[in-house]
């Protein structure tokens, strides 16, 4: 295509530089049906996950303030943060691999922004204000009774849904049990939480009632990654310009006209693919950063092709090489490289998950405390300890024993202590060691954590002796 001027600005900005409101036509078709089922499934997971319990643990929890995390019912702690980092890297590599192969399909089918906008808010808007033409007519109306009623009811429902979404997100952050308790006790008892919740829901309301597709076009960096990641072999939502244009380009449909003999393409320039697009672009201009691969234009074009007895697939999932050279999808060296990196990272993550201990202990000498000499002539250091129970069962009868030196360890609160499930126990302990065991000022001790007589974890700490050994 010789004219690339459309790339000089985004599709939702007019020639005067003002916001051009998008009024997408109500979509329908095979892909739309599949997208609805995928979206409903993901919405059920999103709303249900904070309230599902496995062995008493919330299915998904990301409590940053208390540093408690549950993933698929398994508790994770700050000590396991390296697993989260590896998981995030895997996610980035997977999205990169998927984008190289299939374009921005994630945005159209899985992204929460698209799902909420197209499957929740936009459908409410269609139900209240009607399809594209009725919405445009309503917005041109003066503020009469009909317009106030429709706009007011729409915005009210929009905010109520935004408030519901904000509460669900809060359940992910503080836990569903605490959320239900806050609701029972009322906003007055938890104003420090309620005020941010209202502000958060207002942000959601603003995004879905006004900012809308601008999130995908302006705010989201993923669209700009396409320019780096996509190539002629990537499968995207594409217009078959070879078939649509042919020798003489597009032409409006005329009944009983032999378009092929006249050299015109199958595109009848009906503009329905543009009208149904939620970001307001013309897919016939080629791949654009605004395109979220939602497939609405595919469904709409297939419907038009059916009506005029032409083959479907003028707009379809295809690569540029498939359109121009009829080349089939190939597993390129680039894809193989990304797959290899992804496989290595997944193997590392799985290995670390299997190696992850169920109990983690940390013993540290109290800062600023020197060694003491007991009545028996032993050297004594005072320590603080933390024992984290990462399992879904309580652990009882825990105690410490020295593994590397002869000496005694005494927990201040008693000989044994317990740790509740997905919890930690902390306290103070004393370590006494004979002078004959100490050969330098700082000695590294190896300490075992025992459940009864069973060794379940090991840790290390330093023991301070007299400076004369240094």
TIFIDREN-621096 format. One record per residue (C-alpha): residue in one letter; chain; x, y, z. Coordinates in pm, whole numbers, padded with zeros to 5 digits. Layout:
// residues N
+------+-------+--------+--------+--------+
! rest ! kette !     xx !     yy !     zz !
+------+-------+--------+--------+--------+
!    A !     A !      X !      Y !      Z !
...
+------+-------+--------+--------+--------+
END
This chain:
// residues 470
+------+-------+--------+--------+--------+
! rest ! kette !     xx !     yy !     zz !
+------+-------+--------+--------+--------+
!    X !     A !  00000 !  00000 !  00000 !
!    X !     A !  00155 !  00331 ! -00110 !
!    X !     A ! -00044 !  00568 !  00111 !
!    X !     A !  00085 !  00527 !  00467 !
!    X !     A ! -00045 !  00862 !  00595 !
!    X !     A ! -00289 !  00684 !  00827 !
!    X !     A !  00012 !  00587 !  01040 !
!    X !     A !  00089 !  00951 !  01116 !
!    X !     A ! -00173 !  00954 !  01394 !
!    X !     A ! -00385 !  00707 !  01584 !
!    X !     A ! -00732 !  00623 !  01457 !
!    X !     A ! -00916 !  00788 !  01745 !
!    X !     A ! -00767 !  01135 !  01687 !
!    X !     A ! -00928 !  01369 !  01435 !
!    X !     A ! -00741 !  01597 !  01193 !
!    X !     A ! -00791 !  01880 !  01443 !
!    X !     A ! -00618 !  01672 !  01714 !
!    X !     A ! -00936 !  01607 !  01913 !
!    X !     A ! -01064 !  01276 !  02051 !
!    X !     A ! -01279 !  01093 !  01798 !
!    X !     A ! -01532 !  00888 !  01990 !
!    X !     A ! -01562 !  00528 !  01872 !
!    X !     A ! -01913 !  00388 !  01827 !
!    X !     A ! -01850 !  00022 !  01740 !
!    X !     A ! -02128 ! -00180 !  01587 !
!    X !     A ! -02261 ! -00470 !  01796 !
!    X !     A ! -02054 ! -00772 !  01691 !
!    X !     A ! -02185 ! -01116 !  01605 !
!    X !     A ! -02054 ! -01432 !  01447 !
!    X !     A ! -01858 ! -01749 !  01515 !
!    X !     A ! -01549 ! -01587 !  01670 !
!    X !     A ! -01769 ! -01359 !  01880 !
!    X !     A ! -01944 ! -01665 !  02022 !
!    X !     A ! -01614 ! -01832 !  02108 !
!    X !     A ! -01481 ! -01512 !  02264 !
!    X !     A ! -01792 ! -01488 !  02482 !
!    X !     A ! -01737 ! -01836 !  02625 !
!    X !     A ! -01368 ! -01771 !  02687 !
!    X !     A ! -01453 ! -01439 !  02854 !
!    X !     A ! -01725 ! -01586 !  03075 !
!    X !     A ! -01488 ! -01861 !  03184 !
!    X !     A ! -01214 ! -01610 !  03273 !
!    X !     A ! -01461 ! -01381 !  03451 !
!    X !     A ! -01584 ! -01673 !  03664 !
!    X !     A ! -01222 ! -01753 !  03757 !
!    X !     A ! -01152 ! -01387 !  03840 !
!    X !     A ! -01456 ! -01341 !  04064 !
!    X !     A ! -01446 ! -01687 !  04226 !
!    X !     A ! -01073 ! -01732 !  04297 !
!    X !     A ! -01057 ! -01515 !  04613 !
!    X !     A ! -01347 ! -01711 !  04767 !
!    X !     A ! -01224 ! -02063 !  04687 !
!    X !     A ! -01038 ! -02233 !  04972 !
!    X !     A ! -00800 ! -02529 !  04945 !
!    X !     A ! -00703 ! -02679 !  05280 !
!    X !     A ! -00817 ! -02356 !  05439 !
!    X !     A ! -00598 ! -02139 !  05213 !
!    X !     A ! -00739 ! -01888 !  04969 !
!    X !     A ! -00692 ! -02010 !  04611 !
!    X !     A ! -00520 ! -01687 !  04503 !
!    X !     A ! -00393 ! -01427 !  04750 !
!    X !     A ! -00144 ! -01143 !  04700 !
!    X !     A ! -00127 ! -00976 !  05040 !
!    X !     A !  00167 ! -00743 !  04990 !
!    X !     A !  00125 ! -00562 !  05323 !
!    X !     A !  00140 ! -00879 !  05535 !
!    X !     A !  00372 ! -01050 !  05284 !
!    X !     A !  00144 ! -01348 !  05241 !
!    X !     A !  00088 ! -01506 !  04902 !
!    X !     A ! -00120 ! -01805 !  04799 !
!    X !     A ! -00096 ! -01945 !  04448 !
!    X !     A ! -00340 ! -02226 !  04364 !
!    X !     A ! -00392 ! -02281 !  04737 !
!    X !     A ! -00022 ! -02319 !  04820 !
!    X !     A !  00121 ! -02055 !  05057 !
!    X !     A !  00431 ! -01866 !  04950 !
!    X !     A !  00645 ! -01633 !  05160 !
!    X !     A !  00887 ! -01345 !  05093 !
!    X !     A !  01165 ! -01605 !  05111 !
!    X !     A !  01013 ! -01760 !  04798 !
!    X !     A !  01014 ! -01435 !  04602 !
!    X !     A !  01276 ! -01570 !  04364 !
!    X !     A !  01009 ! -01814 !  04241 !
!    X !     A !  00778 ! -01521 !  04167 !
!    X !     A !  01054 ! -01346 !  03971 !
!    X !     A !  01122 ! -01657 !  03762 !
!    X !     A !  00748 ! -01698 !  03703 !
!    X !     A !  00724 ! -01338 !  03582 !
!    X !     A !  01017 ! -01390 !  03345 !
!    X !     A !  00847 ! -01705 !  03213 !
!    X !     A !  00530 ! -01502 !  03157 !
!    X !     A !  00720 ! -01236 !  02959 !
!    X !     A !  00899 ! -01497 !  02745 !
!    X !     A !  00570 ! -01684 !  02686 !
!    X !     A !  00390 ! -01367 !  02575 !
!    X !     A !  00686 ! -01280 !  02351 !
!    X !     A !  00679 ! -01627 !  02193 !
!    X !     A !  00301 ! -01612 !  02151 !
!    X !     A !  00320 ! -01264 !  01995 !
!    X !     A !  00591 ! -01364 !  01747 !
!    X !     A !  00375 ! -01658 !  01639 !
!    X !     A !  00019 ! -01522 !  01668 !
!    X !     A !  00037 ! -01146 !  01710 !
!    X !     A ! -00171 ! -00959 !  01966 !
!    X !     A ! -00420 ! -01240 !  02017 !
!    X !     A ! -00375 ! -01214 !  02396 !
!    X !     A ! -00527 ! -00866 !  02389 !
!    X !     A ! -00840 ! -00969 !  02204 !
!    X !     A ! -00915 ! -01291 !  02390 !
!    X !     A ! -00760 ! -01285 !  02739 !
!    X !     A ! -00672 ! -00929 !  02844 !
!    X !     A ! -00893 ! -00811 !  03137 !
!    X !     A ! -00926 ! -00465 !  02981 !
!    X !     A ! -01078 ! -00610 !  02662 !
!    X !     A ! -01296 ! -00861 !  02847 !
!    X !     A ! -01447 ! -00602 !  03080 !
!    X !     A ! -01485 ! -00342 !  02805 !
!    X !     A ! -01633 ! -00560 !  02532 !
!    X !     A ! -01809 ! -00834 !  02728 !
!    X !     A ! -01941 ! -00636 !  03024 !
!    X !     A ! -01955 ! -00259 !  02979 !
!    X !     A ! -02012 ! -00246 !  02606 !
!    X !     A ! -02293 ! -00504 !  02626 !
!    X !     A ! -02465 ! -00298 !  02896 !
!    X !     A ! -02430 !  00005 !  02670 !
!    X !     A ! -02586 ! -00184 !  02377 !
!    X !     A ! -02874 ! -00296 !  02601 !
!    X !     A ! -02951 !  00057 !  02727 !
!    X !     A ! -02860 !  00287 !  02438 !
!    X !     A ! -02889 !  00052 !  02141 !
!    X !     A ! -02650 ! -00023 !  01855 !
!    X !     A ! -02406 !  00210 !  01683 !
!    X !     A ! -02654 !  00438 !  01502 !
!    X !     A ! -02880 !  00477 !  01807 !
!    X !     A ! -02583 !  00567 !  02027 !
!    X !     A ! -02468 !  00831 !  01783 !
!    X !     A ! -02820 !  00973 !  01760 !
!    X !     A ! -02853 !  00976 !  02141 !
!    X !     A ! -02526 !  01166 !  02184 !
!    X !     A ! -02638 !  01430 !  01934 !
!    X !     A ! -02964 !  01480 !  02128 !
!    X !     A ! -03010 !  01769 !  02371 !
!    X !     A ! -03023 !  01671 !  02739 !
!    X !     A ! -03391 !  01577 !  02747 !
!    X !     A ! -03567 !  01324 !  02968 !
!    X !     A ! -03476 !  01023 !  02748 !
!    X !     A ! -03107 !  01110 !  02732 !
!    X !     A ! -03079 !  01181 !  03107 !
!    X !     A ! -03256 !  00855 !  03191 !
!    X !     A ! -03043 !  00641 !  02958 !
!    X !     A ! -02711 !  00805 !  03038 !
!    X !     A ! -02784 !  00820 !  03410 !
!    X !     A ! -02888 !  00455 !  03435 !
!    X !     A ! -02586 !  00347 !  03226 !
!    X !     A ! -02335 !  00541 !  03436 !
!    X !     A ! -02495 !  00418 !  03758 !
!    X !     A ! -02463 !  00055 !  03649 !
!    X !     A ! -02110 !  00124 !  03525 !
!    X !     A ! -02005 !  00256 !  03866 !
!    X !     A ! -02173 ! -00029 !  04056 !
!    X !     A ! -01981 ! -00281 !  03845 !
!    X !     A ! -01659 ! -00082 !  03896 !
!    X !     A ! -01721 ! -00088 !  04272 !
!    X !     A ! -01780 ! -00464 !  04259 !
!    X !     A ! -01457 ! -00515 !  04063 !
!    X !     A ! -01267 ! -00302 !  04316 !
!    X !     A ! -01401 ! -00519 !  04600 !
!    X !     A ! -01292 ! -00837 !  04421 !
!    X !     A ! -00943 ! -00693 !  04374 !
!    X !     A ! -00941 ! -00602 !  04744 !
!    X !     A ! -01022 ! -00966 !  04824 !
!    X !     A ! -00707 ! -01065 !  04636 !
!    X !     A ! -00503 ! -00818 !  04845 !
!    X !     A ! -00633 ! -00861 !  05200 !
!    X !     A ! -00815 ! -01195 !  05177 !
!    X !     A ! -01182 ! -01274 !  05122 !
!    X !     A ! -01243 ! -01343 !  05493 !
!    X !     A ! -01122 ! -00995 !  05589 !
!    X !     A ! -01325 ! -00840 !  05306 !
!    X !     A ! -01647 ! -01007 !  05424 !
!    X !     A ! -01569 ! -00896 !  05780 !
!    X !     A ! -01518 ! -00537 !  05663 !
!    X !     A ! -01852 ! -00549 !  05480 !
!    X !     A ! -02028 ! -00675 !  05793 !
!    X !     A ! -01871 ! -00410 !  06015 !
!    X !     A ! -01946 ! -00131 !  05769 !
!    X !     A ! -01738 !  00144 !  05604 !
!    X !     A ! -01724 !  00357 !  05922 !
!    X !     A ! -01507 !  00100 !  06097 !
!    X !     A ! -01260 !  00078 !  05809 !
!    X !     A ! -01241 !  00422 !  05650 !
!    X !     A ! -00869 !  00382 !  05577 !
!    X !     A ! -00963 !  00095 !  05344 !
!    X !     A ! -01299 !  00227 !  05222 !
!    X !     A ! -01171 !  00561 !  05088 !
!    X !     A ! -00901 !  00404 !  04864 !
!    X !     A ! -01161 !  00147 !  04754 !
!    X !     A ! -01394 !  00424 !  04636 !
!    X !     A ! -01108 !  00602 !  04458 !
!    X !     A ! -01003 !  00276 !  04294 !
!    X !     A ! -01359 !  00211 !  04174 !
!    X !     A ! -01376 !  00567 !  04036 !
!    X !     A ! -01059 !  00494 !  03839 !
!    X !     A ! -01225 !  00181 !  03697 !
!    X !     A ! -01537 !  00384 !  03616 !
!    X !     A ! -01327 !  00647 !  03435 !
!    X !     A ! -01142 !  00385 !  03230 !
!    X !     A ! -01451 !  00199 !  03111 !
!    X !     A ! -01687 !  00495 !  03069 !
!    X !     A ! -01450 !  00744 !  02904 !
!    X !     A ! -01088 !  00633 !  02849 !
!    X !     A ! -01191 !  00298 !  02698 !
!    X !     A ! -00991 !  00190 !  02392 !
!    X !     A ! -00730 !  00456 !  02471 !
!    X !     A ! -00589 !  00214 !  02729 !
!    X !     A ! -00498 ! -00026 !  02447 !
!    X !     A ! -00391 !  00248 !  02205 !
!    X !     A ! -00202 !  00488 !  02433 !
!    X !     A ! -00137 !  00343 !  02777 !
!    X !     A ! -00057 ! -00023 !  02708 !
!    X !     A !  00305 ! -00079 !  02592 !
!    X !     A !  00222 ! -00421 !  02449 !
!    X !     A !  00086 ! -00273 !  02125 !
!    X !     A !  00418 ! -00101 !  02059 !
!    X !     A !  00601 ! -00429 !  02109 !
!    X !     A !  00436 ! -00556 !  01793 !
!    X !     A !  00669 ! -00346 !  01582 !
!    X !     A !  00965 ! -00532 !  01730 !
!    X !     A !  00818 ! -00879 !  01762 !
!    X !     A !  00603 ! -00923 !  01453 !
!    X !     A !  00736 ! -01021 !  01113 !
!    X !     A !  00586 ! -01138 !  00783 !
!    X !     A !  00552 ! -01491 !  00921 !
!    X !     A !  00345 ! -01392 !  01229 !
!    X !     A ! -00022 ! -01490 !  01216 !
!    X !     A ! -00244 ! -01189 !  01283 !
!    X !     A ! -00592 ! -01067 !  01195 !
!    X !     A ! -00518 ! -00963 !  00838 !
!    X !     A ! -00697 ! -00834 !  00531 !
!    X !     A ! -00626 ! -01034 !  00213 !
!    X !     A ! -00532 ! -00736 ! -00003 !
!    X !     A ! -00445 ! -00960 ! -00298 !
!    X !     A ! -00799 ! -01090 ! -00316 !
!    X !     A ! -00970 ! -00776 ! -00190 !
!    X !     A ! -00804 ! -00528 ! -00428 !
!    X !     A ! -00695 ! -00724 ! -00739 !
!    X !     A ! -00603 ! -00507 ! -01040 !
!    X !     A ! -00853 ! -00222 ! -01005 !
!    X !     A ! -00909 ! -00204 ! -00630 !
!    X !     A ! -01235 ! -00199 ! -00436 !
!    X !     A ! -01580 ! -00124 ! -00568 !
!    X !     A ! -01927 ! -00098 ! -00421 !
!    X !     A ! -02140 ! -00407 ! -00478 !
!    X !     A ! -02368 ! -00409 ! -00778 !
!    X !     A ! -02611 ! -00695 ! -00833 !
!    X !     A ! -02538 ! -00923 ! -01131 !
!    X !     A ! -02209 ! -00742 ! -01197 !
!    X !     A ! -01911 ! -00956 ! -01301 !
!    X !     A ! -01651 ! -00808 ! -01067 !
!    X !     A ! -01381 ! -01053 ! -01172 !
!    X !     A ! -01413 ! -00965 ! -01539 !
!    X !     A ! -01393 ! -00596 ! -01453 !
!    X !     A ! -01080 ! -00655 ! -01242 !
!    X !     A ! -01227 ! -00546 ! -00910 !
!    X !     A ! -01147 ! -00717 ! -00582 !
!    X !     A ! -01390 ! -00893 ! -00349 !
!    X !     A ! -01393 ! -00599 ! -00105 !
!    X !     A ! -01713 ! -00404 ! -00168 !
!    X !     A ! -01601 ! -00110 !  00049 !
!    X !     A ! -01901 ! -00147 !  00280 !
!    X !     A ! -01699 ! -00016 !  00580 !
!    X !     A ! -01860 ! -00268 !  00814 !
!    X !     A ! -01517 ! -00394 !  00929 !
!    X !     A ! -01439 ! -00035 !  01033 !
!    X !     A ! -01775 !  00023 !  01202 !
!    X !     A ! -01748 ! -00294 !  01414 !
!    X !     A ! -01387 ! -00228 !  01524 !
!    X !     A ! -01367 ! -00137 !  01896 !
!    X !     A ! -01055 !  00076 !  01835 !
!    X !     A ! -01188 !  00247 !  01523 !
!    X !     A ! -00926 !  00136 !  01271 !
!    X !     A ! -00950 !  00020 !  00912 !
!    X !     A ! -00797 ! -00330 !  00906 !
!    X !     A ! -00756 ! -00296 !  00528 !
!    X !     A ! -00465 ! -00060 !  00593 !
!    X !     A ! -00264 ! -00350 !  00731 !
!    X !     A ! -00128 ! -00432 !  01077 !
!    X !     A ! -00159 ! -00138 !  01316 !
!    X !     A ! -00067 ! -00093 !  01682 !
!    X !     A ! -00433 ! -00015 !  01763 !
!    X !     A ! -00547 ! -00360 !  01646 !
!    X !     A ! -00613 ! -00595 !  01940 !
!    X !     A ! -00691 ! -00898 !  01722 !
!    X !     A ! -01044 ! -00919 !  01859 !
!    X !     A ! -01176 ! -01085 !  01535 !
!    X !     A ! -01487 ! -00861 !  01520 !
!    X !     A ! -01391 ! -00757 !  01166 !
!    X !     A ! -01351 ! -01122 !  01063 !
!    X !     A ! -01704 ! -01207 !  01174 !
!    X !     A ! -01852 ! -00896 !  01013 !
!    X !     A ! -01670 ! -00946 !  00682 !
!    X !     A ! -01768 ! -01315 !  00668 !
!    X !     A ! -02132 ! -01211 !  00716 !
!    X !     A ! -02110 ! -00966 !  00425 !
!    X !     A ! -01937 ! -01222 !  00202 !
!    X !     A ! -02215 ! -01471 !  00274 !
!    X !     A ! -02480 ! -01217 !  00173 !
!    X !     A ! -02318 ! -01145 ! -00165 !
!    X !     A ! -02225 ! -01510 ! -00235 !
!    X !     A ! -01848 ! -01464 ! -00218 !
!    X !     A ! -01605 ! -01690 ! -00027 !
!    X !     A ! -01541 ! -01613 !  00339 !
!    X !     A ! -01194 ! -01531 !  00468 !
!    X !     A ! -01132 ! -01195 !  00305 !
!    X !     A ! -01029 ! -01093 !  00657 !
!    X !     A ! -00887 ! -01385 !  00851 !
!    X !     A ! -00607 ! -01512 !  01072 !
!    X !     A ! -00310 ! -01515 !  00836 !
!    X !     A !  00048 ! -01400 !  00795 !
!    X !     A !  00166 ! -01154 !  00531 !
!    X !     A !  00363 ! -01436 !  00368 !
!    X !     A !  00047 ! -01648 !  00360 !
!    X !     A ! -00141 ! -01372 !  00176 !
!    X !     A !  00132 ! -01275 ! -00070 !
!    X !     A !  00310 ! -01609 ! -00121 !
!    X !     A !  00051 ! -01862 ! -00001 !
!    X !     A !  00318 ! -01978 !  00248 !
!    X !     A !  00208 ! -02200 !  00536 !
!    X !     A !  00298 ! -02135 !  00897 !
!    X !     A !  00654 ! -02243 !  00977 !
!    X !     A !  00827 ! -02305 !  01306 !
!    X !     A !  01110 ! -02059 !  01245 !
!    X !     A !  01453 ! -02055 !  01414 !
!    X !     A !  01338 ! -01745 !  01601 !
!    X !     A !  01042 ! -01934 !  01747 !
!    X !     A !  01267 ! -02228 !  01829 !
!    X !     A !  01504 ! -02000 !  02021 !
!    X !     A !  01219 ! -01850 !  02227 !
!    X !     A !  01080 ! -02199 !  02290 !
!    X !     A !  01420 ! -02324 !  02408 !
!    X !     A !  01455 ! -02032 !  02653 !
!    X !     A !  01099 ! -02087 !  02777 !
!    X !     A !  01159 ! -02461 !  02824 !
!    X !     A !  01478 ! -02400 !  03024 !
!    X !     A !  01304 ! -02148 !  03249 !
!    X !     A !  01008 ! -02381 !  03310 !
!    X !     A !  01243 ! -02668 !  03398 !
!    X !     A !  01431 ! -02441 !  03641 !
!    X !     A !  01104 ! -02329 !  03803 !
!    X !     A !  00974 ! -02685 !  03842 !
!    X !     A !  01308 ! -02797 !  03987 !
!    X !     A !  01309 ! -02512 !  04238 !
!    X !     A !  00949 ! -02588 !  04336 !
!    X !     A !  01046 ! -02948 !  04412 !
!    X !     A !  01354 ! -02831 !  04602 !
!    X !     A !  01155 ! -02573 !  04802 !
!    X !     A !  01152 ! -02670 !  05169 !
!    X !     A !  00828 ! -02677 !  05364 !
!    X !     A !  00996 ! -02516 !  05664 !
!    X !     A !  01241 ! -02229 !  05658 !
!    X !     A !  01442 ! -02114 !  05961 !
!    X !     A !  01641 ! -01797 !  06022 !
!    X !     A !  01857 ! -01760 !  06335 !
!    X !     A !  02037 ! -01428 !  06388 !
!    X !     A !  02250 ! -01302 !  06675 !
!    X !     A !  02094 ! -01001 !  06845 !
!    X !     A !  02279 ! -00691 !  06719 !
!    X !     A !  02488 ! -00502 !  06973 !
!    X !     A !  02515 ! -00797 !  07214 !
!    X !     A !  02859 ! -00934 !  07305 !
!    X !     A !  02923 ! -01285 !  07427 !
!    X !     A !  02858 ! -01370 !  07792 !
!    X !     A !  03031 ! -01617 !  08022 !
!    X !     A !  02802 ! -01843 !  08225 !
!    X !     A !  02865 ! -01972 !  08577 !
!    X !     A !  02977 ! -02302 !  08422 !
!    X !     A !  03245 ! -02118 !  08220 !
!    X !     A !  03063 ! -02152 !  07888 !
!    X !     A !  03039 ! -01879 !  07626 !
!    X !     A !  02681 ! -01763 !  07557 !
!    X !     A !  02525 ! -01570 !  07268 !
!    X !     A !  02165 ! -01448 !  07247 !
!    X !     A !  01973 ! -01495 !  06920 !
!    X !     A !  01637 ! -01421 !  06765 !
!    X !     A !  01478 ! -01688 !  06549 !
!    X !     A !  01201 ! -01713 !  06293 !
!    X !     A !  01060 ! -02040 !  06166 !
!    X !     A !  00821 ! -02025 !  05869 !
!    X !     A !  00572 ! -02306 !  05812 !
!    X !     A !  00489 ! -02308 !  05439 !
!    X !     A !  00258 ! -02609 !  05460 !
!    X !     A ! -00117 ! -02632 !  05509 !
!    X !     A ! -00079 ! -02829 !  05834 !
!    X !     A !  00044 ! -02711 !  06177 !
!    X !     A !  00387 ! -02834 !  06290 !
!    X !     A !  00437 ! -02909 !  06658 !
!    X !     A !  00719 ! -03023 !  06888 !
!    X !     A !  00986 ! -02816 !  06716 !
!    X !     A !  01329 ! -02765 !  06871 !
!    X !     A !  01684 ! -02665 !  06778 !
!    X !     A !  02006 ! -02866 !  06799 !
!    X !     A !  02368 ! -02782 !  06719 !
!    X !     A !  02501 ! -02987 !  06428 !
!    X !     A !  02853 ! -02849 !  06388 !
!    X !     A !  02974 ! -02798 !  06748 !
!    X !     A !  02919 ! -02936 !  07093 !
!    X !     A !  02695 ! -02714 !  07297 !
!    X !     A !  02336 ! -02648 !  07398 !
!    X !     A !  02049 ! -02445 !  07251 !
!    X !     A !  01771 ! -02327 !  07475 !
!    X !     A !  01452 ! -02161 !  07354 !
!    X !     A !  01351 ! -01898 !  07609 !
!    X !     A !  00983 ! -01998 !  07604 !
!    X !     A !  01049 ! -02370 !  07665 !
!    X !     A !  01200 ! -02683 !  07515 !
!    X !     A !  00954 ! -02707 !  07225 !
!    X !     A !  00741 ! -02471 !  07021 !
!    X !     A !  00471 ! -02500 !  06753 !
!    X !     A !  00406 ! -02323 !  06422 !
!    X !     A !  00055 ! -02296 !  06284 !
!    X !     A ! -00019 ! -02370 !  05918 !
!    X !     A !  00094 ! -02101 !  05674 !
!    X !     A !  00233 ! -01902 !  05964 !
!    X !     A !  00560 ! -01822 !  06137 !
!    X !     A !  00690 ! -01851 !  06492 !
!    X !     A !  00955 ! -01623 !  06635 !
!    X !     A !  01129 ! -01580 !  06965 !
!    X !     A !  01460 ! -01575 !  07146 !
!    X !     A !  01708 ! -01853 !  07208 !
!    X !     A !  02038 ! -01895 !  07390 !
!    X !     A !  02339 ! -02089 !  07262 !
!    X !     A !  02607 ! -02204 !  07510 !
!    X !     A !  02937 ! -02344 !  07383 !
!    X !     A !  03250 ! -02453 !  07568 !
!    X !     A !  03564 ! -02236 !  07514 !
!    X !     A !  03746 ! -02537 !  07369 !
!    X !     A !  03502 ! -02535 !  07074 !
!    X !     A !  03573 ! -02171 !  06987 !
!    X !     A !  03891 ! -02094 !  06791 !
!    X !     A !  03820 ! -01743 !  06658 !
!    X !     A !  03612 ! -01439 !  06732 !
!    X !     A !  03334 ! -01535 !  06489 !
!    X !     A !  03253 ! -01902 !  06444 !
!    X !     A !  02999 ! -02032 !  06194 !
!    X !     A !  02747 ! -02264 !  06354 !
!    X !     A !  02525 ! -02511 !  06173 !
!    X !     A !  02188 ! -02551 !  06344 !
!    X !     A !  01924 ! -02816 !  06282 !
!    X !     A !  01551 ! -02768 !  06320 !
!    X !     A !  01391 ! -03086 !  06452 !
!    X !     A !  01033 ! -03204 !  06471 !
!    X !     A !  01073 ! -03431 !  06768 !
!    X !     A !  01377 ! -03635 !  06663 !
!    X !     A !  01334 ! -03575 !  06287 !
!    X !     A !  01563 ! -03322 !  06118 !
!    X !     A !  01345 ! -03107 !  05886 !
!    X !     A !  01560 ! -02802 !  05815 !
!    X !     A !  01910 ! -02660 !  05858 !
!    X !     A !  02040 ! -02306 !  05893 !
!    X !     A !  02363 ! -02124 !  05978 !
!    X !     A !  02455 ! -01836 !  06208 !
!    X !     A !  02764 ! -01676 !  06364 !
!    X !     A !  02880 ! -01722 !  06724 !
!    X !     A !  03087 ! -01446 !  06884 !
!    X !     A !  03374 ! -01538 !  07115 !
!    X !     A !  03651 ! -01341 !  07287 !
!    X !     A !  03840 ! -01091 !  07069 !
!    X !     A !  04171 ! -01251 !  07178 !
!    X !     A !  04099 ! -01539 !  06935 !
!    X !     A !  04086 ! -01299 !  06640 !
+------+-------+--------+--------+--------+
END
